C-alpha cells in the first residue's frame, strides 16, 4: 500500500493531497467551509 502524497499546493486541510488544487477559489472556499463544519460536528459528537 502506498503512502498518501503530501499536499504541495497548501490547500488540503489534512496535509495530504485530496485534489483540491484543481478547484477554483470559490469552490475551494465552499469545500473548506463544509470540511470545517463537518469537523466541528464530529468534535461536538465526541464530547
Biopython code that builds the backbone (N, CA, C, O; Angstrom):
import numpy as np
from Bio.PDB.StructureBuilder import StructureBuilder

atoms = [
    (1, "UNK", "N", (0.850, -1.178, 0.000)),
    (1, "UNK", "CA", (0.000, 0.000, 0.000)),
    (1, "UNK", "C", (0.895, 1.241, 0.000)),
    (1, "UNK", "O", (1.877, 1.298, 0.740)),
    (2, "UNK", "N", (0.564, 2.217, -0.814)),
    (2, "UNK", "CA", (1.412, 3.396, -0.917)),
    (2, "UNK", "C", (0.992, 4.469, 0.092)),
    (2, "UNK", "O", (-0.159, 4.530, 0.525)),
    (3, "UNK", "N", (1.939, 5.286, 0.440)),
    (3, "UNK", "CA", (1.695, 6.391, 1.366)),
    (3, "UNK", "C", (0.913, 7.496, 0.643)),
    (3, "UNK", "O", (1.126, 7.700, -0.553)),
    (4, "UNK", "N", (0.015, 8.214, 1.333)),
    (4, "UNK", "CA", (-0.675, 9.340, 0.701)),
    (4, "UNK", "C", (0.359, 10.425, 0.351)),
    (4, "UNK", "O", (1.314, 10.660, 1.093)),
    (5, "UNK", "N", (0.143, 11.062, -0.774)),
    (5, "UNK", "CA", (1.062, 12.117, -1.187)),
    (5, "UNK", "C", (0.821, 13.375, -0.366)),
    (5, "UNK", "O", (-0.317, 13.727, -0.054)),
    (6, "UNK", "N", (1.905, 14.036, -0.026)),
    (6, "UNK", "CA", (1.804, 15.295, 0.702)),
    (6, "UNK", "C", (1.231, 16.363, -0.221)),
    (6, "UNK", "O", (1.423, 16.313, -1.436)),
    (7, "UNK", "N", (0.537, 17.315, 0.356)),
    (7, "UNK", "CA", (-0.076, 18.390, -0.418)),
    (7, "UNK", "C", (0.982, 19.435, -0.756)),
    (7, "UNK", "O", (1.614, 20.002, 0.135)),
    (8, "UNK", "N", (1.165, 19.679, -2.029)),
    (8, "UNK", "CA", (2.132, 20.673, -2.469)),
    (8, "UNK", "C", (1.533, 22.059, -2.629)),
    (8, "UNK", "O", (2.261, 23.051, -2.605)),
    (9, "UNK", "N", (0.227, 22.144, -2.791)),
    (9, "UNK", "CA", (-0.401, 23.443, -3.042)),
    (9, "UNK", "C", (-0.775, 24.169, -1.755)),
    (9, "UNK", "O", (-0.986, 25.382, -1.760)),
    (10, "UNK", "N", (-0.857, 23.424, -0.650)),
    (10, "UNK", "CA", (-1.193, 24.047, 0.623)),
    (10, "UNK", "C", (-2.682, 24.191, 0.891)),
    (10, "UNK", "O", (-3.066, 24.782, 1.900)),
    (11, "UNK", "N", (-3.519, 23.673, 0.025)),
    (11, "UNK", "CA", (-4.965, 23.813, 0.214)),
    (11, "UNK", "C", (-5.576, 22.712, 1.059)),
    (11, "UNK", "O", (-6.643, 22.910, 1.640)),
    (12, "UNK", "N", (-4.941, 21.576, 1.141)),
    (12, "UNK", "CA", (-5.527, 20.439, 1.846)),
    (12, "UNK", "C", (-5.500, 20.650, 3.355)),
    (12, "UNK", "O", (-4.437, 20.902, 3.922)),
    (13, "UNK", "N", (-6.662, 20.549, 4.018)),
    (13, "UNK", "CA", (-6.684, 20.697, 5.470)),
    (13, "UNK", "C", (-6.076, 19.498, 6.191)),
    (13, "UNK", "O", (-5.759, 19.584, 7.377)),
    (14, "UNK", "N", (-5.912, 18.381, 5.483)),
    (14, "UNK", "CA", (-5.359, 17.179, 6.107)),
    (14, "UNK", "C", (-3.851, 17.081, 5.945)),
    (14, "UNK", "O", (-3.204, 16.297, 6.639)),
    (15, "UNK", "N", (-3.285, 17.864, 5.037)),
    (15, "UNK", "CA", (-1.853, 17.787, 4.766)),
    (15, "UNK", "C", (-1.519, 16.802, 3.664)),
    (15, "UNK", "O", (-0.405, 16.812, 3.140)),
    (16, "UNK", "N", (-2.471, 15.947, 3.305)),
    (16, "UNK", "CA", (-2.299, 15.001, 2.205)),
    (16, "UNK", "C", (-3.078, 15.495, 0.998)),
    (16, "UNK", "O", (-4.120, 16.136, 1.137)),
    (17, "UNK", "N", (-2.564, 15.192, -0.189)),
    (17, "UNK", "CA", (-3.219, 15.646, -1.416)),
    (17, "UNK", "C", (-4.595, 15.004, -1.544)),
    (17, "UNK", "O", (-4.720, 13.779, -1.540)),
    (18, "UNK", "N", (-5.633, 15.845, -1.658)),
    (18, "UNK", "CA", (-7.000, 15.346, -1.842)),
    (18, "UNK", "C", (-7.628, 15.960, -3.094)),
    (18, "UNK", "O", (-8.845, 15.918, -3.272)),
    (19, "UNK", "N", (-6.786, 16.530, -3.959)),
    (19, "UNK", "CA", (-7.252, 17.052, -5.237)),
    (19, "UNK", "C", (-7.802, 18.463, -5.211)),
    (19, "UNK", "O", (-8.351, 18.917, -6.215)),
    (20, "UNK", "N", (-7.678, 19.159, -4.125)),
    (20, "UNK", "CA", (-8.251, 20.500, -4.034)),
    (20, "UNK", "C", (-7.477, 21.525, -4.852)),
    (20, "UNK", "O", (-7.957, 22.645, -5.025)),
    (21, "UNK", "N", (-6.300, 21.182, -5.358)),
    (21, "UNK", "CA", (-5.522, 22.114, -6.178)),
    (21, "UNK", "C", (-6.245, 22.424, -7.486)),
    (21, "UNK", "O", (-5.942, 23.426, -8.133)),
    (22, "UNK", "N", (-7.188, 21.583, -7.881)),
    (22, "UNK", "CA", (-7.935, 21.765, -9.130)),
    (22, "UNK", "C", (-9.111, 22.721, -8.973)),
    (22, "UNK", "O", (-9.671, 23.175, -9.972)),
    (23, "UNK", "N", (-9.487, 23.029, -7.765)),
    (23, "UNK", "CA", (-10.689, 23.832, -7.520)),
    (23, "UNK", "C", (-10.456, 25.313, -7.795)),
    (23, "UNK", "O", (-9.347, 25.824, -7.641)),
    (24, "UNK", "N", (-11.528, 25.988, -8.206)),
    (24, "UNK", "CA", (-11.468, 27.447, -8.313)),
    (24, "UNK", "C", (-11.471, 28.014, -6.893)),
    (24, "UNK", "O", (-11.714, 27.282, -5.933)),
    (25, "UNK", "N", (-11.207, 29.291, -6.758)),
    (25, "UNK", "CA", (-11.190, 29.922, -5.440)),
    (25, "UNK", "C", (-12.555, 29.771, -4.753)),
    (25, "UNK", "O", (-12.616, 29.514, -3.550)),
    (26, "UNK", "N", (-13.634, 29.927, -5.503)),
    (26, "UNK", "CA", (-14.980, 29.818, -4.934)),
    (26, "UNK", "C", (-15.271, 28.383, -4.502)),
    (26, "UNK", "O", (-15.829, 28.157, -3.428)),
    (27, "UNK", "N", (-14.894, 27.416, -5.335)),
    (27, "UNK", "CA", (-15.110, 26.010, -4.991)),
    (27, "UNK", "C", (-14.290, 25.632, -3.755)),
    (27, "UNK", "O", (-14.764, 24.902, -2.885)),
    (28, "UNK", "N", (-13.064, 26.136, -3.690)),
    (28, "UNK", "CA", (-12.196, 25.853, -2.546)),
    (28, "UNK", "C", (-12.802, 26.389, -1.256)),
    (28, "UNK", "O", (-12.829, 25.687, -0.245)),
    (29, "UNK", "N", (-13.282, 27.611, -1.283)),
    (29, "UNK", "CA", (-13.886, 28.216, -0.088)),
    (29, "UNK", "C", (-15.097, 27.408, 0.372)),
    (29, "UNK", "O", (-15.284, 27.199, 1.571)),
    (30, "UNK", "N", (-15.919, 26.953, -0.575)),
    (30, "UNK", "CA", (-17.103, 26.168, -0.234)),
    (30, "UNK", "C", (-16.698, 24.823, 0.374)),
    (30, "UNK", "O", (-17.269, 24.401, 1.380)),
    (31, "UNK", "N", (-15.720, 24.151, -0.230)),
    (31, "UNK", "CA", (-15.253, 22.860, 0.285)),
    (31, "UNK", "C", (-14.647, 23.025, 1.670)),
    (31, "UNK", "O", (-14.889, 22.209, 2.559)),
    (32, "UNK", "N", (-13.862, 24.076, 1.855)),
    (32, "UNK", "CA", (-13.219, 24.307, 3.141)),
    (32, "UNK", "C", (-14.256, 24.580, 4.231)),
    (32, "UNK", "O", (-14.129, 24.073, 5.346)),
    (33, "UNK", "N", (-15.269, 25.368, 3.920)),
    (33, "UNK", "CA", (-16.326, 25.652, 4.888)),
    (33, "UNK", "C", (-17.071, 24.370, 5.258)),
    (33, "UNK", "O", (-17.372, 24.142, 6.430)),
    (34, "UNK", "N", (-17.369, 23.533, 4.260)),
    (34, "UNK", "CA", (-18.063, 22.275, 4.527)),
    (34, "UNK", "C", (-17.181, 21.352, 5.368)),
    (34, "UNK", "O", (-17.677, 20.680, 6.273)),
    (35, "UNK", "N", (-15.895, 21.313, 5.081)),
    (35, "UNK", "CA", (-14.965, 20.479, 5.839)),
    (35, "UNK", "C", (-14.916, 20.930, 7.306)),
    (35, "UNK", "O", (-14.992, 20.108, 8.219)),
    (36, "UNK", "N", (-14.791, 22.233, 7.515)),
    (36, "UNK", "CA", (-14.728, 22.764, 8.882)),
    (36, "UNK", "C", (-16.020, 22.481, 9.644)),
    (36, "UNK", "O", (-15.980, 22.159, 10.832)),
    (37, "UNK", "N", (-17.156, 22.599, 8.978)),
    (37, "UNK", "CA", (-18.443, 22.321, 9.618)),
    (37, "UNK", "C", (-18.532, 20.847, 10.015)),
    (37, "UNK", "O", (-19.001, 20.519, 11.105)),
    (38, "UNK", "N", (-18.086, 19.974, 9.134)),
    (38, "UNK", "CA", (-18.115, 18.546, 9.419)),
    (38, "UNK", "C", (-17.197, 18.211, 10.601)),
    (38, "UNK", "O", (-17.559, 17.403, 11.456)),
    (39, "UNK", "N", (-16.025, 18.823, 10.649)),
    (39, "UNK", "CA", (-15.090, 18.576, 11.747)),
    (39, "UNK", "C", (-15.668, 19.075, 13.071)),
    (39, "UNK", "O", (-15.508, 18.429, 14.107)),
    (40, "UNK", "N", (-16.341, 20.226, 13.030)),
    (40, "UNK", "CA", (-16.972, 20.758, 14.245)),
    (40, "UNK", "C", (-18.064, 19.822, 14.738)),
    (40, "UNK", "O", (-18.205, 19.610, 15.942)),
    (41, "UNK", "N", (-18.837, 19.260, 13.815)),
    (41, "UNK", "CA", (-19.893, 18.321, 14.184)),
    (41, "UNK", "C", (-19.312, 17.064, 14.828)),
    (41, "UNK", "O", (-19.855, 16.546, 15.804)),
    (42, "UNK", "N", (-18.212, 16.587, 14.275)),
    (42, "UNK", "CA", (-17.547, 15.409, 14.832)),
    (42, "UNK", "C", (-17.027, 15.707, 16.241)),
    (42, "UNK", "O", (-17.124, 14.861, 17.130)),
    (43, "UNK", "N", (-16.480, 16.898, 16.445)),
    (43, "UNK", "CA", (-15.946, 17.276, 17.744)),
    (43, "UNK", "C", (-17.073, 17.354, 18.793)),
    (43, "UNK", "O", (-16.907, 16.921, 19.934)),
    (44, "UNK", "N", (-18.212, 17.910, 18.382)),
    (44, "UNK", "CA", (-19.357, 18.016, 19.296)),
    (44, "UNK", "C", (-19.881, 16.636, 19.655)),
    (44, "UNK", "O", (-20.247, 16.394, 20.805)),
    (45, "UNK", "N", (-19.921, 15.732, 18.693)),
    (45, "UNK", "CA", (-20.422, 14.386, 18.922)),
    (45, "UNK", "C", (-19.503, 13.603, 19.855)),
    (45, "UNK", "O", (-19.956, 12.728, 20.592)),
    (46, "UNK", "N", (-18.221, 13.920, 19.819)),
    (46, "UNK", "CA", (-17.240, 13.206, 20.651)),
    (46, "UNK", "C", (-17.296, 13.671, 22.115)),
    (46, "UNK", "O", (-16.790, 12.978, 22.997)),
    (47, "UNK", "N", (-17.886, 14.796, 22.371)),
    (47, "UNK", "CA", (-17.935, 15.346, 23.744)),
    (47, "UNK", "C", (-18.965, 14.689, 24.591)),
    (47, "UNK", "O", (-19.121, 15.044, 25.760)),
]
sb = StructureBuilder()
sb.init_structure("model")
sb.init_model(0)
sb.init_chain("A")
sb.init_seg("    ")
for serial, (resi, resn, name, xyz) in enumerate(atoms, 1):
    if name == "N":
        sb.init_residue(resn, " ", resi, " ")
    sb.init_atom(name, np.array(xyz, "f"), 0.0, 1.0, " ", f" {name:<3s}", serial, name[0])
structure = sb.get_structure()
